[in-house]
């Protein structure tokens, strides 16, 4: 019998590192976006700034081949140190009286670039530290961090901004990245099955184009193309919502409510991620159809006149997404070869996530043109599209449970 994933020292350190670095991401996202809205009162500005922070979803396809080739530990540690240094520039600017919107727009691209490799990193690392039989449990555990427990820091970030301001929050944020670097440095990674040693940087860059093409070729003609489409639509509307969320939170009560809404999003995904391993035996198409329930909760949240009920319903909207996210991660790791997971994950992530920054940019403009509440209500259509599309496509509706999935079931 395979031992518990929690007995794996490298997994515990990787889990802790992911928790801390996601806390850092949450803190600076809350602080930067609220500060931008506080300085300008414009959803267009917050949408544009958030679009920059979301660019890793668009550009991760460039990082995917390198993730499969470069020493993962060095990339993990280096990314944390770079983010910590960049975040420290913000309290320094505040102390010297230069912290304005221009500084935020200068720092945001640097934060984005420093986090670029982290999206495909998790998919590539897990099979090298966890046995195949424990991948589902490991994905669920990590989802509580990447998709869930950071909700504590979303809410905490709003509370800190409301009480002591953004400068203190930025200082604490830099410390989280330093701690994450220490934790990742203690992770021991097995070599990929297809090679015995890590290649040089020159080898990685030399094979870049071939690796990138392979990631695209693996997906071409498979069911994953349609699945990526549904995710792309949902991500577009999510970007729209994130752009106007600071203004929506302000209309409900200020930065604390903004933090609570982000926290509710995390709570919903956390609850869904905990359910994920228990729905591996449910047909995958049916799991995706439950996104329709999420759309209904989202719309009810926007229409509610009670801030408390709005937060509660908005959190409930993300439960189906959390469950399907865990199931999808396990599916990827079971049907794709280990040595191409990084580039395949990055290709899928870019194709589906490229709409996030676009949605944020256009969502900010829509918030100013149509109003914040109307824009938030329209954003619920993303989850509804996933449910409707799967119901109308027999090929997707009949997909088997992930527990029984074979590569041929998905056209691989």
C-alpha positions in Angstrom: 0.0 0.0 0.0 1.3 3.5 -1.0 2.2 5.6 2.0 0.3 8.8 2.7 1.4 11.8 0.6 2.0 13.7 3.9 4.8 11.3 4.8 6.7 12.6 1.8 9.2 15.3 3.1 9.6 16.9 -0.4 5.9 17.2 -0.9 5.5 18.8 2.6 8.1 21.4 1.8 6.6 22.0 -1.7 3.2 22.3 -0.2 4.4 24.8 2.4 6.3 26.7 -0.2 3.2 26.9 -2.4 1.1 28.1 0.5 3.5 30.9 1.4 4.1 32.1 -2.2 0.4 32.1 -2.9 -0.1 34.1 0.3 2.4 36.6 -1.2 0.6 36.7 -4.5 -2.7 37.4 -2.7 -1.3 40.1 -0.6 0.3 42.1 -3.3 -2.7 41.7 -5.7 -5.1 43.0 -3.1 -2.9 45.9 -2.1 -1.9 46.9 -5.7 -5.4 46.8 -7.1 -7.0 48.5 -4.2 -4.3 51.2 -4.1 -4.8 51.8 -7.9 -8.6 52.2 -7.4 -8.1 54.4 -4.3 -5.8 56.7 -6.2 -7.9 57.0 -9.3 -11.4 55.8 -8.6 -11.3 54.2 -12.1 -12.2 50.6 -13.0 -10.4 51.2 -16.3 -7.1 51.7 -14.4 -7.7 48.7 -12.1 -8.6 46.6 -15.2 -5.5 47.6 -17.1 -3.3 46.9 -14.0 -4.9 43.6 -13.3 -4.5 42.6 -17.0 -0.7 43.0 -16.5 -0.7 40.9 -13.4 -2.7 38.2 -15.3 -0.3 38.1 -18.2 1.4 34.9 -17.0 -1.7 33.1 -18.1 -1.0 34.3 -21.6 2.8 34.0 -21.7 3.2 30.7 -19.8 3.4 28.8 -23.1 6.9 30.5 -23.4 7.9 29.1 -20.0 6.5 25.6 -20.5 9.4 24.1 -22.6 12.0 25.6 -20.2 10.1 24.2 -17.2 10.6 20.7 -18.8 14.3 21.3 -19.4 15.7 23.6 -16.8 16.6 22.6 -13.2 13.2 23.1 -11.5 14.5 23.8 -8.0 16.6 26.8 -9.3 13.6 28.2 -11.1 11.4 27.8 -8.0 13.9 29.5 -5.7 14.9 32.2 -8.2 11.3 33.2 -8.9 10.6 33.7 -5.2 13.7 35.9 -4.6 12.9 38.0 -7.6 9.3 38.7 -6.5 10.5 39.6 -3.0 13.0 42.1 -4.3 10.5 43.7 -6.6 7.8 44.0 -3.9 10.3 45.8 -1.6 10.4 48.6 -4.2 6.8 49.6 -3.3 7.4 50.5 0.4 10.6 52.2 -0.6 8.6 54.3 -3.0 6.0 55.1 -0.3 8.7 56.1 2.1 10.2 58.6 -0.4 6.8 60.0 -1.5 6.9 58.5 -5.0 4.2 55.8 -4.7 1.8 56.6 -7.4 -0.1 54.9 -10.2 3.0 55.2 -12.5 5.1 53.2 -10.0 2.4 50.5 -9.8 2.4 50.2 -13.6 6.2 50.0 -13.6 6.3 47.3 -10.9 3.4 45.1 -12.2 5.3 43.8 -15.3 8.2 42.8 -13.1 6.0 40.9 -10.7 4.4 39.2 -13.7 7.6 38.1 -15.2 8.9 36.8 -11.9 5.9 34.5 -11.5 5.7 33.4 -15.2 7.1 29.9 -14.7 5.0 29.1 -11.6 1.8 28.2 -13.5 3.3 25.1 -15.4 5.7 24.4 -12.6 3.2 22.6 -10.3 2.1 20.2 -12.9 5.7 19.3 -13.8 7.0 19.0 -10.2 4.3 16.8 -8.7 5.0 13.6 -10.7 8.7 13.9 -9.7 8.0 13.9 -5.9 4.7 11.9 -5.6 3.8 8.4 -6.6 1.2 8.0 -9.3 -1.3 6.4 -6.9 -1.2 9.6 -4.7 -1.4 12.2 -7.5 -5.1 12.9 -6.9 -4.6 13.4 -3.1 -1.5 15.6 -3.8 -3.4 17.7 -6.3 -6.3 18.1 -3.9 -3.9 19.2 -1.1 -2.2 21.7 -3.4 -5.5 23.0 -4.6 -6.2 24.0 -1.0 -3.2 26.3 -1.4 -3.2 27.4 -5.0 -7.0 27.6 -5.2 -8.2 27.9 -1.6 -6.2 28.7 1.5 -4.9 31.9 0.0 -8.4 33.1 0.6 -7.3 33.8 4.1 -4.7 36.2 2.8 -7.1 37.8 0.3 -9.4 38.7 3.3 -6.5 39.5 5.5 -5.1 41.8 2.8 -8.3 43.8 2.7 -8.3 44.0 6.5 -4.7 45.2 6.6 -5.3 47.8 3.9 -8.3 49.1 5.8 -6.4 49.3 9.2 -2.7 50.0 8.7 -2.4 50.7 5.0 -0.6 49.3 2.0 3.0 50.0 3.0 2.9 47.5 6.0 1.3 44.9 3.8 4.0 45.2 1.1 6.7 44.7 3.8 5.0 41.6 5.1 4.6 40.4 1.5 8.3 40.6 0.7 8.9 38.3 3.7 6.6 35.6 2.4 8.6 35.3 -0.8 11.9 34.9 1.1 10.4 32.2 3.2 9.0 30.4 0.1 12.5 30.4 -1.4 13.9 28.7 1.7 11.2 26.0 1.6 11.6 25.3 -2.1 15.3 25.0 -1.7 14.7 21.9 0.5 12.6 20.0 -2.1 14.3 16.9 -3.6 13.2 16.2 -7.2 13.6 12.9 -9.1 14.8 13.0 -12.7 12.1 12.7 -15.4 11.6 9.2 -16.7 13.0 10.0 -20.1 16.4 11.3 -19.0 18.9 10.7 -16.3 20.2 14.2 -15.7 19.2 17.9 -16.0 20.4 19.5 -19.3 22.3 22.7 -19.5 20.6 26.1 -20.1 22.1 26.0 -23.6 20.5 22.6 -24.3 17.2 23.9 -23.0 17.2 27.0 -25.3 18.4 25.0 -28.2 15.5 22.6 -28.0 13.0 25.3 -27.2 11.2 25.5 -30.6 10.9 21.8 -30.9 9.6 21.4 -27.4 7.0 24.2 -27.9 5.8 22.6 -31.1 5.5 19.2 -29.4 3.3 20.7 -26.7 0.9 22.0 -29.4 1.0 18.8 -31.5 0.1 16.6 -28.5 -3.1 18.6 -28.1 -4.1 19.0 -31.7 -7.3 17.1 -32.6 -8.0 16.0 -29.1 -11.0 16.6 -26.8 -8.8 18.9 -24.9 -9.2 21.5 -27.6 -12.9 21.9 -26.8 -12.2 21.8 -23.1 -9.7 24.6 -23.5 -12.4 26.6 -25.3 -14.8 26.4 -22.4 -12.1 27.4 -19.9 -11.1 30.3 -22.1 -14.7 31.7 -22.1 -14.9 31.2 -18.3 -11.5 32.9 -17.8 -12.5 35.9 -19.9 -15.5 36.6 -17.7 -13.5 35.9 -14.6 -11.0 38.6 -15.8 -14.0 41.0 -16.3 -15.1 40.3 -12.7 -11.7 40.8 -11.2 -11.3 44.2 -13.0 -14.4 45.6 -11.3 -14.2 43.7 -8.0 -12.4 46.6 -6.2 -15.2 49.0 -7.2 -17.9 46.4 -6.4 -16.3 45.9 -3.0 -16.1 49.6 -2.4 -19.9 49.9 -3.2 -20.6 47.3 -0.5 -18.4 48.8 2.2 -14.7 49.4 1.3 -11.4 47.5 1.1 -12.5 45.0 3.8 -15.5 43.9 1.6 -13.2 43.7 -1.4 -10.9 41.4 0.6 -13.9 39.3 1.8 -15.1 38.8 -1.8 -11.7 37.6 -2.9 -11.6 35.4 0.2 -15.1 34.0 -0.6 -13.8 33.1 -4.1 -11.0 31.2 -2.4 -13.3 29.5 0.1 -15.5 28.3 -2.7 -12.6 26.9 -4.7 -11.2 25.3 -1.5 -14.4 23.5 -0.7 -14.6 22.4 -4.3 -11.0 21.1 -4.2 -11.7 19.1 -1.1 -14.6 17.5 -3.0 -12.5 16.8 -6.1 -11.0 13.4 -5.1 -14.5 12.1 -4.3 -15.8 12.9 -7.8 -13.2 11.0 -9.7 -15.8 8.3 -10.2 -18.3 10.7 -11.7 -18.4 11.2 -15.5 -16.1 14.1 -16.3 -18.7 15.8 -18.5 -21.2 15.8 -15.6 -18.6 17.4 -13.3 -18.3 20.3 -15.9 -22.1 20.7 -16.2 -22.2 21.6 -12.5 -20.7 25.0 -13.5 -24.2 26.0 -14.3 -25.0 25.9 -10.6 -22.0 28.2 -10.1 -23.4 30.7 -12.6 -26.8 30.8 -10.8 -25.1 31.5 -7.4 -22.9 34.2 -9.0 -26.0 36.0 -10.4 -27.8 35.7 -7.2 -24.8 37.2 -5.3 -24.9 40.3 -7.6 -28.6 40.8 -7.2 -28.6 40.4 -3.4 -29.1 43.5 -1.3 -27.3 42.0 1.6 -23.4 42.3 1.6 -23.1 39.2 3.8 -25.3 37.2 1.4 -23.5 38.5 -1.6 -20.2 37.3 -0.1 -21.7 33.9 0.7 -23.3 33.3 -2.7 -20.2 34.5 -4.6 -18.1 32.0 -2.7 -20.6 29.2 -3.5 -20.3 30.0 -7.2 -16.7 28.8 -7.2 -17.3 25.4 -5.6 -17.9 23.6 -8.9 -14.8 25.2 -10.4 -12.6 24.0 -7.5 -13.8 20.4 -7.9 -13.3 20.3 -11.7 -9.9 21.9 -11.3 -8.6 19.1 -9.1 -10.1 16.5 -11.4 -8.6 18.1 -14.5 -5.1 18.3 -12.9 -5.3 14.6 -12.1 -6.5 13.8 -15.6 -3.6 15.7 -17.2 -1.1 13.8 -15.1 -2.6 10.4 -16.0 -3.1 10.7 -19.7 0.0 12.8 -20.7 3.6 11.5 -20.5 5.5 12.9 -17.6 8.3 14.4 -19.6 5.9 16.6 -21.6 3.7 17.7 -18.8 5.3 21.1 -18.4 4.9 22.1 -22.0 1.5 20.6 -22.4 0.3 22.3 -19.2 1.7 25.6 -20.4 0.2 25.3 -23.9 -3.3 24.5 -22.4 -2.8 27.2 -19.8 -1.9 29.8 -22.3 -4.7 28.9 -24.8 -7.3 29.0 -22.0 -5.8 31.7 -19.8 -4.9 34.2 -22.5 -8.5 35.5 -22.2 -8.0 36.5 -18.5 -5.9 39.6 -19.1 -8.1 40.5 -22.1 -11.2 40.1 -20.0 -9.7 42.3 -17.2 -8.8 45.0 -19.6 -12.2 45.1 -21.3 -14.0 44.5 -18.0 -12.5 47.7 -16.6 -13.8 49.7 -19.5 -17.2 47.9 -19.3 -17.5 48.9 -15.6 -17.1 52.5 -16.5 -19.5 52.3 -19.5 -22.3 50.0 -18.2 -21.8 50.2 -14.4 -20.1 47.9 -11.9 -23.1 45.9 -10.8 -24.3 45.2 -14.4 -20.8 44.2 -15.5 -20.5 41.8 -12.5 -23.9 40.2 -13.4 -22.9 39.7 -17.0 -19.7 38.0 -15.9 -21.7 35.1 -14.5 -22.3 34.0 -18.1 -18.8 32.4 -18.3 -19.7 29.5 -16.0 -23.1 29.1 -17.7 -21.4 28.7 -21.1 -19.3 25.8 -19.8 -22.4 23.9 -18.6 -24.4 24.7 -21.8 -21.6 23.8 -24.2 -20.9 20.4 -22.5 -24.6 19.6 -22.5 -24.9 20.3 -26.2 -21.8 18.3 -27.2 -22.3 14.5 -26.9 -18.6 13.9 -27.2 -18.0 15.9 -24.0 -21.2 14.9 -22.2 -20.2 11.2 -22.5 -16.6 11.5 -21.2 -15.8 8.8 -18.7 -14.8 9.4 -15.1 -11.2 10.4 -14.6 -10.6 7.3 -12.5 -11.3 5.2 -15.5 -9.8 7.5 -18.2 -7.6 6.2 -20.9 -5.7 8.5 -23.4 -7.8 7.2 -26.2 -11.0 8.5 -24.5 -9.7 12.0 -25.1 -8.3 11.5 -28.6 -4.7 11.0 -27.5 
